[in-house]
Each structure stands twice: as structure tokens, then as C-alpha cells.
Amino acid sequence: MLNQDIIREATRLTRAGQLVEATALLQRMLRGEKERGAAAPRTGHPSLAPGREPPTIDAKAKAAETRRPRRTARPPADLANSIHGLGLGRSLGRAPPSTADIVPDGARFIEGVYANAAGSRTYRLFIPSGYHGQAIPLVVMLHGCTQSPEDFAAGTRMNFIAEEQTCFVAYPAQRAEANQAKCWNWFRPADQQRGRGEPSLIAGITRQIMRDHSVDPERVYVAGLSAGAAAAAVMGSTYGDLYAAIGIHSGLACGAASDLPSALMAMKQGGGLEEAPSDGPPVPTIVFHGDRDTTVHSKNGVRIVRQSIGGSRTKAKVHRGRVPGGHAYTRTVHTDAGGRGILEHWEIHGAGHAWSGGSPAGSYTDPDGPDATREMLRFFLEHSLQRRRNY
């Protein structure tokens, strides 16, 4: 059976709600296996009925993906178990992180909710102890599948670095009603557009915080992990006038997929346009990706950089290093004609699908570094909307 026929059949199965059969068919194709006879789907497996919440596309990686799996917090399962309807649903059996792992002494971590025509989402907001009404930066953090704001905050330790730099950090929470595994629905066309779906909710949360607190409107940023990273890429593409820079960890480019079959293809082989049409300078972007990521192929990190550059001319400078006792990495910095660094790509050698340099207090982290949180915030604070307008 030709690949095009397989994709057509997988699409038909997906529309019929037979996600198990569609995914198995695509995975066999991606492994290069030959079909025996007609591609009739196997029966006897559970599948979602039409109209149910979209499938999980993200956040589980093989335990063997990380070079030191014994130090990786909650090593995830394989892709087949990461897709809702394909075995996910077992309890992960992990105790929630303690307050001491989430919030530094003297700071606050408050709750909020935002609603619009697309629905509603709760969020948590970190307020640093150094905030006394002055205008300070805001970082919006989008968690991966099965995660919560508290879990993501503990794993990335973003609140602790933001405490040092006096920044707000917001953590929108995906609802299980929107996706049973709490994944942001990055692959659905309705959730890839400005003013609609989840992008409108994330932007709405951002603007609500800007109204309720003294946020520097020139220094607002968005970042995420895996499905959250793919959602952050969508936000950078659709709300480039709101976010001064974006951070993408183990994610995919905006428009990399439009349904389940194309999402699986993109995750395994890379997806998205080589160049995205742009009316202005690129949105400054920092990308982290492990080269042993078997959940979201590292080709996706390269594709994000190419799409971000678009038609702009940049110069690339490559730096190589190693974390003492941890991962080696290749950091490529792209500068514009004025010598300003506008894109960074960190390829982490030997790392899998986990937040680089994160804490074992949270899930999907790789303590062997480099420290993605510190580097991401450093990159963000080098950029502002005003600076971008002066490019």
C-alpha cells in the first residue's frame, strides 16, 4: 500500500472516530513496515466516538530517550500510549509538588480565570517579592500534556529565575474537557488562528493580567513544552504584536499539522513550511530540542528556526559546549544585519523529550542540562516590542 493511500485511509479512520486503527496504520508506515494485503483496520480496540475531545498529541517520551534515565523525572511512555484512546488513562502515581518547589519565599502564586466566546481557562500567576507596582515583564508558560501549572512551575523552576529578575509568570491550565490528557490542541486549524479557539484564550489571559497588574507591555513573552511549545509557536505567529519573543522546547512549528494523521507525521518526520510569509521582522525565538527525542523529532526544531527566519538574512554563529557532568550541546545564534541576536537554536546531544536542566520535582525534566529556563529568560529580556520595531 502506497504512503498516500495509507494517509488517506488513516484520515478516513480518524473521521470515523477509529483513532486506534488510524494511529497504528500511520505508525507502521513511519516504521517502514509493509502492509500485508488490504489495509483493513484491526478491531477489538477502544476508539473515540465522533464529537469527543481531540486526541492527545504530545508529551510522552521513551525512558531510554535521556542519556541518564535514572535522573529523569517520570520518564514518559512511548508515543502509542501518549495518544488519548490508545492506552493513556492510567494513573501516573505522582504526588503533587510541594509549595517550596513552586514558589520562593516572599513571593505569591495566585489563581485566576478568564472566559470569552471560546470558553474559559483557569491560570496561576507568579508575583515576585520585588513587585511593588512598577511595570515588570510577563512570561506566559504553556504546559505539556498531563501537566498542571503547579507541576510545570516545579519542573522548570521558572518562578525562581523570575524572582531573581523580578518578572511575572503566568501558567494557563488546559481543561480536561477540552482535551482529556490536558494537551493544548496545537494541531487543530480552529486552534491555530488569531481571535479564535485556544489562541484567543491564551491571549485573553495575557491581556487580563496586563489589565490587573502593572505589566510592561513591551516585554511580554510566551513559552512552552511539547504541545505547549507548539501552542507557543502558534501564539508567536498569530499574536506577534503582543509577544516580544517566544520560547519553544521540544515543540513544532505553527501550521505543522491540521489533524491527527498530519500531527503524527510531523512529530516523527518534522512538519511546517520552510519559510513563513511575514510582513515584518521575525519574532525573536529561542528553541531547545534534544537530538534523541523520539516523541517529537529534532527536525522540528530546525524547521522552527527556518520558518522564523523566513526571508530575512541572518548570520549564524555556532557555539559548542558541555554541561559539567551533563549533556553536550550546540548553540546556534542567528544575528540580523545590525548584529542583533534574533534566533537561538540549542540542540542538546543525548537528550530526549524533557525540559533541559529542569528539576525532578516536576515531570518531564532532564536535570543534565543545559538550563533552558535560565537561558530562555535571559533571551527574552534581551528583546522587547520596541526593539523589534527598530530592527
N, C-alpha and C positions, 0 to 999 in steps of 0.2 A: 504494500500500500504506500503510495507516494505521500511525502510530508504534507502537501497541500490538502490531500484527501483526508489525512489524519486530523489536521486542524479543522477542516470543515465538519468532520464527524464529531470532534470534541466540542465544537461550538454548538452543534445541534443537541448534544447530550447536556451541555450546560443550560441551554434554554429550556430543556425539558426537566431541569432540576436534578439530573443524574450526575452530580459533581464527582462522586467516587469514580465512576466509569470514565468520565472525561479526563480527570487528572491522571488516572492510571494509563490511559491511552497516550497522553502527552508525555508522561514520564518515560514510557517505553520508547517513544520516538526520540526523546532527548538523549536517552542512553544508547541510541543507535540500534535497538533491537528490531528484528524483522517480525512482522506480524504473521501469524500462522492462519492462512485462509482469510475469510472475511473478518472485518473488524467489528464483530458483534460484541457489545459490551457484556462484561460479566454481570451476573445477577447475584442477589443474596446479600448485597451490602446496603447499608443505610444511605439515603441521599436526601437532600433538602427538597422540599416541595417548592414550586414556583411561588414567589412573593415573600419567602422567608428572608432573613437577614443575609447579606452577602458573605461569601466565604472568607476565612482567614487567609490572608496572603502576607506572610511575614514571620517573623521573629523567632523561629526555632532553628537552631543550627546543630550540627552533629557535635557530640562531645569531643570527637577527635579533631575538630577544626582548630582548636587552640593548641599551641605548641606545648603548653603546660596545663592540660585539662584539670589537674588536681587543684589548681589555683583559680580556676574559672568558676564564678558563682553560678549555680544552677545551669550546668551545661545542657543546652536545649536538645530536643529530639529532632529527627530528620524531617525533611520537607513534607513527606506524606502525612505525618502526624500533625503538621502545622496548619493544615487546611481544615477549617470547620467542616464537619461531615466526614472527615477521613481519620477519625480516631481521637481528635482533640476533645477534651472534656474531662479527662481525669484530673483529679486534684494535684496541684504541683507541690502541696505539702510544705509550704514555706511560711514561716512566721513573718508577720509584717515587721518592717524595720522600726527600731526604737526612735524616739524623738531626738535623741542625741546624735543619731546617724543622719538626721534630716536637717535640723535647724541649729545653727551656732547659738551659743549663749547670748542673750540680749536681743536677738532678732525675733521676728514673728513670721508665722506661716498660716495665713488666714484663708477662709473659704469664700467662694463667690459663685454666682450663677449668671448665665447670660442666655437670653432667648430671642429668637426672631422667627420669621416665617419658615425657616428651615428646621426649626426645632429648638432644643435647649441643650446646654452643656454646663456642667459644673467645672470649677477650676480651683486650684490653690495658688496663692500669691505669696512669695517670699518678700518680706520687707526688711532690709538690713538695719542693723542697730544704728548705723551712721546716717539714716534718713531722718531729716528734721524739717521736711517741707521744701527742700531745694529740688530743682529739676535734675533727675538722675536717669541713667539708661535703663531700658527694659529688655530682657531676654525672654522670649516665648519658647518653651521646651515641649516638644511633642513626643510622647512616649511610644514605645513599640507595642506589639500585640501582647496580651495578657498582663501588661504592666499597669500600674496606677501612678498618679502623680507622686505619691509618697515613695513608692518603690524606685521610680526613675530619679527622684531627687537624691535618694540614698546612694544609688549606684553611680551616678555621675558626679556627685558632690558639688554640683553647680552652685548650690546655696552658699557653700563655704568659700568658694572662689569669689562669688558675687559679694559676700560680706567684706572681703578684702578690698574689692573695687567699688563698693557702695552702689550696687545695681539691684533693681527689682528682677525677680524671676517668676514668670507665670507658667503654670502647668495645666493646660486644658485636659480634661478627662473624657476619653471616648466612652460612650454608653454601650452597655451590653445589648441594649435594644437596637442599636444601630449596627453592631457587629458583635456576635456572641463572644468572640475572643478579644473584644475591645481594640481591634485594629482600626486605624484610620483608613477609610476606603479610597486610597490613593489611585486605584485603577479604574474607578467608575467615571465616565465622562461627566456626569452630573456633579461630581465632587472634584472637578478639575477646572472650574470656571469661576471667575470673579462674580460676586454678588449672588451666588447660588450655593446650596449644599454646605458641606463642611468648611470650605474656604470662607464662606460668609460668616460662619460661626466662630472660626478662629480669629478672623479679622475683627469681628464684633467684640470678642473677649478682649482683644488687644486695645481697641478703642475705648471700651468701657473702663479698663484700668487707667488709660490715659486721661479719662474724664474724672475719675475718682481720686487719682493721686497725681503728684507733680512729676510727670514723666517728661524727659527731654524728647520732643517729637522728632528731632534729627537723629536720635540714637536708639532706635528700636530694632530688634533683631529676632530671627526665628531659626530654630534648630530642631533636629530630631534624630531618632534612631530607627533604622529599618523602615517599617511602614510609616512611622513618624517622620523619618528623614525624607521619604518620598512625598509626604504631605508638605514638608517644609519646602521642598523643591517646587511644589505647586504654588505655595504661598509666595515664593520669590518671583515666580512667573506671572502670577495674577495680581499681586499687590506690591509690585516693586516700588510704588510711591509711598508705601507705609513702612517697609522694612529696609533698613540701610545695608544689611548684609545677611547672608544665610549660612547655616552650617548643616552639612549632610553627612551622617555617619552610617555607613553600610546601607545606603539607600539607592534610589533610582531617579532618573531624570523625569521631569514633568512631561506627560504625554507618552511615557514608555509603554503604557498598556491601556486598553479600553474595555477589557473583560477578563474573565478567568483564564482562557487559553493564552491570550497575549501576555497576561501577567506572568504566568509560569514560564513562558518563552523568554520574556525579558529578564526574569530573575536568574534563569540558567544561562542565558547567552548574551545578555545585555540588550537594552532597548532604548528607543527615543531617537529623535532627529540628531544628526551630526551637528547641525547648526540651527539655532532657533532664531527666527526673524526678530529683530529688535529695532525700535525707533530711537534708542538712546544707548548710553554706555552700559556695559554688563553690570548686573547686580553682583557686588563682591561676594565671593563664595569660597568657603573652605570645606574640603572634602576629606574624610577619613574612610579607608577601606582596607580590610585585611586581605592579603593575597591568597589565603587559604579558606576564604569564605565560600562554603558550598551551598549556602542558602540564597544569597544574592551575589552573583558572580562579580568579581572585581572589575570586569569590563565596564560595569555600570558606573563606577567612579570615574573612569576615563571618559565615558560618554557625557557625564555631567559637566566635566571640565570643558570638553569641546563645545557642548551646547552653550555653556555660559560665555565662552569667548565669542561665539558667533562669528561675525565678520570682522571683529576687532583684531588689530595687530598687536601681538604681545611678544615679549621676550621671556624665555624660560630659563631659570637658573635652578640647577639641581643640587640639593644638599643630601648627603648620606650620613647616617649616624646610627647609634645603638643605645638603647637604654641600659644602664649598668645592670647586668643580670637579667635583662629582658629582651624585648624584640629589637631587631634592626629595622630601619625604616628608610624610605626615600621620600624626601620632601621636595616637591617641585613648585617654585614660586613664579607666577606669571606677572610681569610688570607691563604697564601701559607705556605710551610714548613719553610720558613725563617721569618715568621711573618709579611710579607708584605700584605697589603690590596689590593686585586686584583679585587674584585667584591663588589658592594654595591647594595642592593635592598631596596628601600624606598616604603613601602606600606602606602598610605595615606588614613586614615579612614574617610569615609563620602564624599570623593572627587569623582568627575565624570571625564568626558573626557575633561580636560582642563589643561593648563600649571600651575603647582603648584607655588603659590607665584607670579604670573605674574601681569602685570599692566593692568587696564581696558582700557588703551589707545590702546591696541591691542585686537585681537579676541581670543576666546577660552582660557581664562585665569581664574584662580581662586585665587583671592588675599588672601585667607585664609591660604595660605602657606602649608608646609614649602617652603623656597626659593630654588626651583630647579635650577635656574640659578647660584646662588652663590655656591651651593653645587656641581653642575656639574663642574664648572670651578675649584673649589678647588680640586676635584678629578682628573681632567685632569692634573693639574700642578704637581700632585704628581707622575706622570708617564711620561716616555719617552721611545723611542725605545731602547736606550742604556740600560736603567734599565731592560727592558724586556729581552734583550739578556743576561743579567747577572742572570736571575732567575735560 
